[in-house]
């Protein structure tokens, strides 16, 4: 299953929404609370999950610009039925080449979800430079980091996860991906650019009842490990079979690490 497929995005969306860090989201609400109408650009919007997750918490009048370079996902986002007072415009943009184009115009907030671990360090630096030049607040959710716990453990877990992490660093269209260092790197860069940063964990906590997403995650990891040629295929299949059997028996739990943050320019004051 592709990390960019509509099916995968649909499977993960409820877990993303549940995992979003409430303190970071509260800080977003506080930063925008004094505005009557807000304009937001959501970069790499997918099917619009960020809008669905946070629009109800924001001021009643909102203008969203949903930006992606995947026309299929963008078409799904364009078909959203927004809440009253919320308008949506979609815009195809090659973010690897034309990030600046996505940030042009009057904006109150830049959002991105499940993105920064897929981009290059150079692209991440561009994002910081371009948003800082425009003094734009930036809310970034669900950036993967290195925290993973599997219960019960398996002797091959460490090898498989290390291979999947290495695969994470491959080029996803933005140059070699920064991968699991993305959140820490982005937070440090925004602070160096003069931003105040509110950050917090947004880990997925998957229990025995979460069979579909656990099975999908295992398949993604196994596919990545196979592409990395990390271990013999027979061992990889045996590992995947053991872990799937645990999921099917209701005996598997996972914690997968993510980080949320809000970066605020000094001239944006939080309410309260």
C-alpha angles and dihedrals in degrees: 000000000000120000087228100046120118089232093057092045090052092050094050100041099086091048092048090051092049092047099050108121108252095207092054091047090049088055090053090051092048093049092054100033096100095055122095095203125018132199117209133183116202109199119207086010098175108190094340102273095148092056091048091049101048112017093092090058096052133078113296097250112063136164113200126192109195113202129190139139093222105090093195093056091042091055090055090049090050090056093061117125100223125209119260111288093022120110125191131204122178125209129185109222131165095230093190090061106021107034090136091059090058091054098049121111133038109323137168099188141016116207134187132169131195090356118100097070087058098054131079124258088245092054091047089053089051090053091053093045095047096045092044091051088056094041090234125164111236125206113191120180136186103014110168121239134178099275112116130153124181122191120230097024125226126208091240097048095097094051094046094047093046089053092048090049091051090049088051087067094062121110110281093181097289099074125272105345119246087218123179095003092061101098095048091044094049094048091050092048094050091049090051087052090058099262128140110229130206110192139171144159122279101180123172109239107195119189133193090276092059095081101145097054094041090053091049092049091050091051091051092049093046091049091050092048090050092052089049090050087224097158140354114298092238090059092046092052091047091052093048091048093051093048093045090051089054091050092049091049092052092245101114131094131173139191113197117187124239135161131211126197143174117209114200127189112231092249092061108084122201119231121239 
